[in-house]
Amino acid sequence: MKTSPKVIIVGGVAGGASCAARLRRLDEHASITVYDRGPFVSFANCGLPYHVGGVIPEEASLLLASPQLFHSRFRIGVKVHHEVSAIHREAKTVMVKNLLTGEQFEDAYDVLVLSPGATPIRPELPGLDLPGVFSVRSIPDTREIRGWITQKSAKHAVVAGGGFIGLEMAENLRHLGLEVVVVEAGPQLMPAMDTEMTAPLKKHLQKHGIDIRLNTPLTGIAAKNGQLVVNDAIETDLVILGLGVRPETTLAKAAGLTLGQRGGISVDAQMRTSDPAILAIGDAVEVHDVVTDTEILLALAGPASRQGRIAADVIAGRDSAFRGVQGTAICGLFDLAVAQTGATEKSLRRAGITDYEKVYLHPKHHVAYYPGAQTLHLKVLFAKPDGRLLGLQAVGMADAARKVDVVSALIQKGGTVFDLEELELCYAPQFGGAKDALNYAGFIAANHLRGDLPLSHWNALPEGTFLLDVRDEDEFAEGHPDGAVLIPLPQLRDRLSELPKDRPLHVYCGVGQRAYYAVRLLQQHGFDARDISGGMITAGMVE
């Protein structure tokens, strides 16, 4: 008869808590202990900015499970305020310190699961330890921020970093009525996304009164006359550090476990580390990107929870493996959703993948004749020549999540742009169209692969490009690229003699549909015509 193991889990939240609860469901007799150095073992850290902003008014709403619940429901021992300070691999023991009493003791394990998470990046800069400078990683952090805002009657805040946590905090500080400045070291917000797809986000945040300062790294903070001064230039009442996170690997390093090239704990598909008795999960580990075939760091709750389940399966003797990740994520900011799944052009280039193509489209999220139709900005990446889907980025006020979720599922199953053509999705006027936006993305991409629609892109036009604008005269008068030639689509057949046949014609319109019609016409009259993907809306995004 198999003996149930003694399992110690270091860290709770998404990964550790999921591992503990599933392991109990699989093995009623296992000894399971969770040590967490914080005051809470399972809380919704993704909800922290919204508690600061009052959108989630009660702190208790963020608490998912207590030590008492773990004990009463699962007979799992959870010890909060307990820090595991060392791993003795040969003896299979850990050193534990009670942070409230100072008591230290040793505990033995058969299997150890590391779920330490990630720590906020705090660079070696002056002033980061001053009162009023905060990171956002735990419920105590939110208490301190809320208390500081109340105590100081704060009117102004600086957020350092334009990623997920920084922008969510910027939004919620605006909800509280504060003036907010975001300083971002790079040339764009949301650095993981392709630059042009963040342009609508920047405009949207500025519309809501947030001061965006790109190419502005945080260089230091000083205290002066009761205020904080950021970069010797911006006076403020508080500073939020949203500079990203790094994997918490202190224990793993000290124990001699192998780390990956990105600095996370190296694990196999069963979440085993270089020591077979030690598993690791969550933000601290490197994971396999199934699209780019590279190892990456990915601090997301969904993958961490799945890794926790895989680890529990492995401990219980089940044949389970973690399939890897594709980076499906979304951020909502003042009702604008910014979402992605799979690869971006940035990640493809980093991985050395060059045989791909992209299409841009800007459809309404449901039929235009039904009230409330909102524009969606979509960028689809796919492999050549087979059309395998590589990634989708979506930005819009409605339906971005559904588009990304559908494509995420297709990528997981090896789907192609030809599958997008064939998608059978819900249709009623208030929800979509008889031909969904994803169908149109498939049509455009598949037409390109079949040779019916050669594509070009605003950021890669050759010198001396012949630009053909097929919009109407009034649209052209409102703005057009230098040197563009206007021939409205209804006049095109009668004015073919005005166009050269000795060089490519790069054709555009507002969003791409009329340009497609024009390219098909021109090709059949012997012209080398290409559609500039996404038309003038994309042009405004890549500037």
C-alpha positions in Angstrom: 0.0 0.0 0.0 1.4 3.4 -1.0 2.4 5.7 1.9 1.0 9.2 1.7 3.7 11.8 1.7 4.5 14.7 4.1 4.3 17.8 1.9 5.4 21.3 2.7 4.3 24.2 0.5 6.2 27.5 0.7 3.8 30.3 -0.2 0.1 30.5 -0.9 -2.0 32.8 -3.1 -2.7 31.3 -6.5 -0.2 28.5 -7.0 0.4 27.3 -3.5 -3.2 27.4 -2.4 -4.3 25.6 -5.5 -1.7 22.9 -5.0 -2.7 22.3 -1.4 -6.4 22.1 -2.0 -6.1 19.8 -5.1 -3.6 17.5 -3.3 -6.1 17.0 -0.5 -8.8 16.1 -3.0 -6.4 13.5 -4.5 -4.9 12.2 -1.3 -7.0 12.2 1.9 -4.1 10.9 4.0 -1.2 13.2 2.9 0.2 15.6 5.5 0.0 19.1 4.0 1.4 22.2 5.6 1.5 25.6 4.0 3.9 28.3 5.3 3.4 31.9 4.2 5.4 34.8 5.6 2.5 37.2 5.0 -0.7 37.6 7.0 -3.0 36.1 4.3 -2.5 32.7 2.6 -5.0 33.2 -0.2 -6.1 36.6 -1.5 -6.9 38.2 -4.8 -3.8 40.3 -5.6 -5.2 41.3 -9.0 -7.9 43.2 -7.1 -5.5 45.3 -5.0 -5.6 48.4 -7.2 -9.4 48.4 -7.2 -9.5 48.3 -3.4 -7.2 51.3 -3.3 -9.6 53.1 -5.6 -12.7 52.1 -3.7 -14.1 50.1 -6.6 -13.9 47.1 -4.2 -14.8 48.8 -1.0 -14.3 46.0 1.5 -10.9 44.5 2.1 -12.6 41.2 3.1 -13.8 40.8 -0.5 -10.2 40.2 -1.5 -9.8 37.3 1.0 -10.4 34.0 -0.8 -9.6 31.5 1.9 -8.4 31.7 5.5 -6.2 29.3 7.5 -9.4 28.3 9.4 -11.1 27.3 6.2 -8.2 25.3 5.0 -8.2 23.4 8.3 -11.9 22.9 8.6 -12.6 22.0 5.0 -9.4 20.2 4.0 -7.4 19.5 7.2 -4.5 21.4 5.7 -2.3 23.2 8.2 -1.7 26.8 7.2 0.8 28.9 9.1 0.8 32.6 8.2 3.5 35.0 9.5 5.9 32.0 9.1 8.9 32.4 6.8 10.9 29.5 5.5 14.5 30.7 5.7 16.5 27.7 4.5 16.2 24.4 2.8 18.4 21.5 3.8 18.1 19.2 0.8 20.1 16.2 2.1 18.2 16.1 5.3 14.9 17.0 3.6 14.1 19.7 6.2 13.3 23.4 6.1 14.1 26.1 8.7 11.0 28.1 9.6 10.8 31.4 11.6 7.6 32.6 13.3 7.8 36.3 12.4 5.5 37.3 15.3 7.4 35.5 18.1 10.9 35.1 16.6 10.8 31.3 17.3 12.7 29.2 14.8 12.2 25.5 14.2 12.9 22.7 11.7 10.3 20.8 9.8 10.8 17.7 7.6 9.3 16.9 4.2 9.0 14.1 1.7 8.1 16.6 -1.0 8.7 20.4 -0.9 6.7 22.8 -3.2 8.1 26.3 -3.7 5.5 28.9 -4.5 7.3 32.1 -3.3 5.9 34.3 -6.1 7.7 37.4 -7.3 8.9 40.6 -5.7 8.5 44.1 -6.9 11.5 45.6 -8.7 13.1 48.3 -6.5 16.2 49.6 -8.3 19.1 51.1 -6.4 17.9 54.7 -6.7 17.9 57.5 -4.1 14.7 58.0 -2.1 12.9 54.8 -2.8 12.7 54.1 1.0 11.1 57.4 1.8 7.7 57.6 3.5 5.1 57.9 0.8 6.8 55.6 -1.7 4.9 52.3 -2.2 4.8 49.0 -4.0 1.6 47.2 -4.6 1.9 43.5 -3.9 -0.1 42.6 -0.8 -3.1 43.7 1.3 -0.9 45.4 3.8 0.4 47.5 0.9 -3.1 48.7 0.1 -3.7 49.6 3.7 -0.6 51.7 3.8 -1.5 53.5 0.5 -5.1 54.2 1.6 -3.9 55.4 5.0 -1.3 57.7 3.5 -3.8 59.2 1.0 -6.2 59.9 3.9 -3.5 61.2 6.3 -2.0 63.6 3.7 -5.2 64.6 2.0 -3.3 63.7 -1.1 -4.1 65.5 -4.3 -1.3 64.3 -6.6 0.5 61.0 -7.3 3.3 59.8 -9.5 3.2 56.3 -10.9 6.6 54.9 -12.0 6.0 52.3 -14.7 3.5 52.0 -17.5 2.7 48.3 -17.3 -0.3 46.5 -15.9 0.0 47.3 -12.2 1.2 50.9 -12.8 -1.7 51.8 -15.1 -4.3 50.0 -13.0 -3.1 52.1 -10.0 -3.1 55.3 -12.1 -6.7 54.6 -13.0 -7.8 54.0 -9.4 -5.9 57.0 -8.1 -7.9 59.1 -10.7 -11.1 57.5 -9.3 -10.1 59.0 -6.0 -9.8 62.4 -7.6 -6.0 62.7 -7.6 -3.9 64.2 -10.3 -1.8 61.4 -11.7 1.5 61.5 -13.7 2.8 58.3 -15.2 6.6 58.1 -15.9 7.7 55.3 -18.2 11.3 54.7 -19.1 10.4 53.2 -22.5 8.9 54.7 -25.6 5.4 53.2 -25.0 2.9 52.0 -22.4 2.4 48.3 -21.8 6.0 47.4 -22.9 5.1 43.7 -23.6 2.7 44.7 -26.5 3.7 46.0 -29.9 4.1 49.7 -29.8 1.4 50.7 -32.3 -1.3 48.8 -30.4 -0.7 50.9 -27.3 -1.4 54.2 -29.1 -5.2 54.1 -28.5 -4.5 53.3 -24.8 -2.3 56.4 -24.4 -4.9 58.7 -26.0 -7.6 57.1 -23.8 -5.7 57.7 -20.6 -4.9 61.2 -21.5 -8.5 61.8 -22.2 -9.2 60.8 -18.6 -6.7 63.3 -17.3 -3.6 61.2 -16.8 -0.3 62.9 -17.7 1.7 60.3 -19.6 5.5 60.9 -19.9 7.3 58.4 -22.0 11.0 58.0 -22.3 11.2 59.2 -18.7 13.0 56.8 -16.5 12.7 57.1 -12.7 16.0 58.5 -11.6 15.3 59.3 -7.9 13.0 60.7 -5.3 13.7 63.4 -2.7 11.8 64.8 0.2 11.3 68.6 0.2 9.0 70.8 2.3 6.7 68.0 3.1 6.4 66.9 -0.5 8.1 64.2 -2.5 10.0 65.3 -5.6 10.4 62.8 -8.4 13.4 63.2 -10.9 14.1 66.6 -9.4 11.1 67.9 -11.3 7.7 66.6 -10.2 6.3 67.5 -6.8 3.8 65.0 -5.5 2.2 63.6 -2.4 2.9 59.9 -3.1 4.7 57.6 -5.5 3.6 54.2 -6.7 6.4 51.9 -7.9 5.0 49.8 -10.8 8.4 48.9 -12.3 7.6 45.2 -12.7 8.5 42.2 -10.7 11.3 39.6 -10.5 11.0 36.0 -9.5 11.6 35.4 -5.8 14.5 32.9 -5.9 16.3 33.5 -2.6 15.5 30.1 -1.2 16.1 28.3 -4.4 19.5 29.9 -4.9 20.6 29.2 -1.4 19.6 25.6 -1.8 21.6 25.2 -5.0 18.6 24.6 -7.3 19.2 25.3 -11.0 18.0 28.6 -12.3 17.1 29.4 -15.9 18.6 32.0 -18.2 15.9 34.5 -17.3 16.6 34.1 -13.6 13.6 32.0 -12.6 13.7 28.6 -11.1 14.2 25.9 -13.8 11.5 23.2 -13.8 10.4 20.4 -16.1 6.8 19.8 -17.4 6.0 18.1 -14.1 7.1 21.2 -12.2 10.1 19.4 -10.8 13.2 21.4 -10.0 16.8 20.0 -10.3 16.1 18.3 -7.0 13.3 15.6 -7.7 12.0 16.0 -4.2 11.4 19.8 -4.7 8.8 21.2 -7.1 8.3 24.9 -7.9 5.3 26.8 -9.3 4.0 30.2 -10.0 5.7 33.6 -10.7 9.1 32.2 -9.5 9.6 29.7 -12.2 10.5 29.9 -15.9 7.8 28.5 -18.2 7.8 27.3 -21.8 6.2 29.7 -24.3 4.5 27.3 -26.7 4.3 29.8 -29.5 7.9 31.0 -29.7 9.4 27.8 -28.2 11.4 29.8 -25.6 11.6 29.9 -21.8 10.1 33.0 -20.3 8.9 34.6 -17.0 5.2 35.1 -16.8 3.6 36.5 -13.6 -0.1 35.6 -14.2 -2.5 33.9 -11.8 -4.1 31.6 -14.3 -0.9 29.7 -15.2 0.2 29.7 -11.5 -3.1 28.0 -10.6 -2.7 25.4 -13.3 0.9 24.7 -12.2 -0.3 24.2 -8.7 -2.8 21.6 -9.9 -0.1 19.8 -12.0 2.2 19.7 -9.0 -0.5 18.2 -6.9 -1.1 15.6 -9.6 2.6 14.7 -9.7 2.8 14.3 -6.0 -0.3 12.1 -6.0 1.3 9.9 -8.7 -0.8 11.0 -11.6 0.7 11.4 -15.1 0.2 15.1 -15.6 2.3 17.7 -17.4 2.1 21.5 -17.8 1.6 22.3 -21.5 3.3 25.7 -21.2 1.9 29.2 -21.7 0.9 31.6 -24.5 0.6 34.8 -22.4 -3.1 35.4 -22.5 -3.8 38.6 -20.5 -6.1 41.6 -20.3 -6.1 45.0 -18.6 -9.2 47.2 -18.2 -8.6 51.0 -18.0 -11.5 53.4 -17.8 -13.6 50.8 -19.7 -11.0 50.4 -22.4 -9.7 46.8 -22.6 -6.2 46.0 -23.7 -5.7 42.3 -24.3 -3.4 39.8 -26.0 -2.7 36.1 -26.5 0.2 34.4 -28.1 3.2 36.1 -29.6 3.8 39.8 -30.4 6.1 40.9 -33.1 8.6 41.8 -30.4 8.6 38.3 -29.0 8.8 36.7 -32.4 11.9 38.8 -33.3 13.5 38.0 -29.9 12.9 34.3 -30.7 14.4 34.7 -34.2 11.1 33.9 -35.9 10.9 35.9 -39.2 8.5 33.8 -41.4 5.3 35.5 -40.3 2.8 38.0 -41.5 0.4 40.4 -39.8 -3.0 42.0 -40.5 -4.6 45.0 -38.9 -8.4 45.6 -38.8 -10.6 48.0 -37.0 -14.2 46.6 -37.0 -17.1 47.6 -34.9 -17.7 45.1 -32.1 -21.3 44.5 -33.3 -23.2 45.6 -36.4 -22.9 49.3 -37.0 -26.6 49.9 -37.4 -27.3 48.7 -33.9 -26.8 51.6 -31.3 -23.6 51.5 -29.3 -21.2 50.0 -31.8 -17.6 50.5 -30.6 -14.4 50.2 -32.7 -12.1 47.3 -32.0 -8.4 47.5 -33.0 -7.1 44.1 -33.8 -3.7 42.8 -34.9 -3.4 39.2 -35.9 0.0 37.5 -36.4 0.2 34.2 -38.3 2.9 32.0 -39.7 3.7 31.6 -43.4 2.9 29.7 -45.4 0.6 27.5 -43.3 -1.4 30.3 -41.7 -0.9 28.9 -38.1 -2.1 31.5 -35.6 0.7 33.1 -33.6 -1.0 35.9 -31.7 -3.7 38.4 -31.3 -3.7 41.9 -29.7 -7.0 43.6 -29.2 -7.8 47.1 -27.9 -11.3 48.5 -27.5 -14.2 49.5 -25.4 -16.2 46.3 -25.9 -15.6 42.6 -26.8 -11.8 42.6 -26.7 -11.8 39.8 -24.2 -14.1 37.5 -26.3 -12.0 38.0 -29.4 -8.8 37.1 -27.5 -10.4 34.2 -25.7 -11.5 32.6 -29.0 -8.1 33.0 -30.6 -6.4 31.8 -27.4 -8.3 28.5 -27.7 -7.5 28.2 -31.4 -3.8 28.8 -30.7 -3.8 26.1 -28.1 -5.2 23.6 -30.6 -2.9 24.7 -33.4 -5.5 26.6 -35.3 -5.0 28.7 -38.4 -6.3 31.8 -40.1 -8.3 29.4 -42.3 -10.1 28.3 -39.1 -10.9 31.9 -38.4 -12.7 32.0 -41.7 -14.8 29.1 -40.7 -15.6 30.2 -37.1 -19.3 29.9 -36.3 -19.9 32.5 -33.6 -22.9 34.0 -31.9 -24.8 36.5 -34.0 -27.5 39.0 -33.0 -27.2 42.7 -33.8 -26.3 43.7 -30.3 -23.6 41.0 -30.0 -21.8 40.7 -33.3 -22.3 40.3 -37.1 -23.2 37.5 -39.4 -19.5 37.8 -40.3 -17.7 38.3 -37.1 -14.6 40.5 -36.8 -12.6 37.3 -36.3 -14.1 36.0 -39.6 -12.9 39.1 -41.3 -9.5 38.7 -39.8 -9.4 35.2 -41.3 -10.6 36.4 -44.7 -7.9 39.0 -44.9 -5.1 36.7 -43.8 -6.3 33.8 -45.9 -6.7 36.0 -49.0 -3.1 37.0 -48.5 -1.8 33.5 -48.2 -3.8 32.5 -51.3 -2.2 35.3 -53.3 -5.4 37.3 -53.6 -4.3 40.1 -51.4 -0.6 41.2 -51.3 0.0 43.2 -48.1 2.3 46.0 -47.1 2.6 48.0 -43.9 3.0 51.6 -43.0 6.2 51.1 -41.0 7.9 49.1 -43.8 7.1 51.0 -47.0 10.1 51.3 -49.3 11.6 54.6 -50.4 9.7 56.2 -53.2 6.5 54.2 -52.6 3.6 55.0 -54.9 0.7 55.6 -52.5 -2.8 55.3 -53.9 -5.6 56.7 -51.8 -9.0 55.3 -52.8 -11.1 57.2 -50.3 -13.5 60.0 -51.1 -12.4 63.5 -51.8 -13.6 64.8 -48.4 -11.7 62.2 -46.5 -8.6 62.9 -48.5 -9.0 66.6 -47.7 -9.1 65.9 -44.0 -5.6 64.4 -44.1 -3.3 62.1 -46.1 0.3 61.1 -46.4 2.7 63.3 -48.3 2.8 62.4 -52.0 -0.4 60.3 -52.0 -2.4 60.1 -55.2 -6.2 60.3 -54.8 -8.4 58.2 -57.1 -11.7 57.4 -55.3 -12.7 53.8 -55.7 -15.8 54.5 -57.8 -13.6 56.3 -60.3 -10.8 53.8 -60.4 -11.8 51.7 -63.4 -12.1 54.8 -65.6 -8.7 56.2 -64.5 -6.4 53.2 -64.7 -4.3 55.0 -67.4 -3.1 57.4 -64.7 -1.3 54.7 -62.8 2.1 53.2 -63.5 2.6 49.5 -64.2 6.4 49.6 -63.7 6.3 49.7 -59.9 4.2 48.5 -57.0 1.1 50.5 -56.0 0.5 50.6 -52.3 -3.2 51.1 -51.8 -5.0 52.4 -48.7 -8.4 53.7 -47.5 -9.9 54.3 -44.1 -9.7 50.8 -42.6 -8.8 48.5 -45.5 -12.0 47.3 -47.2 -12.1 49.7 -50.1 -8.4 49.2 -50.6 -9.0 45.4 -50.8 -11.6 46.0 -53.6 -9.1 48.3 -55.4 -6.3 45.7 -55.1 -8.4 43.0 -56.6 -9.5 45.2 -59.5 -5.9 46.4 -60.1 -4.4 43.0 -60.0 -6.8 41.8 -62.7 -5.7 44.7 -64.9 -2.1 43.8 -64.7 -0.9 46.1 -61.8 1.3 45.1 -59.0 -1.0 46.3 -56.2 -0.6 45.8 -52.4 -3.1 46.7 -49.6 -1.6 48.7 -46.7 -3.1 46.7 -43.9 -5.5 48.6 -41.6 -5.6 51.8 -43.7 -5.5 55.3 -42.2 -6.5 54.2 -38.7 -3.4 52.0 -38.5 -1.3 54.9 -40.0 -2.4 57.0 -37.0 -1.3 54.2 -34.6 2.2 53.7 -36.0 3.2 57.3 -36.1 
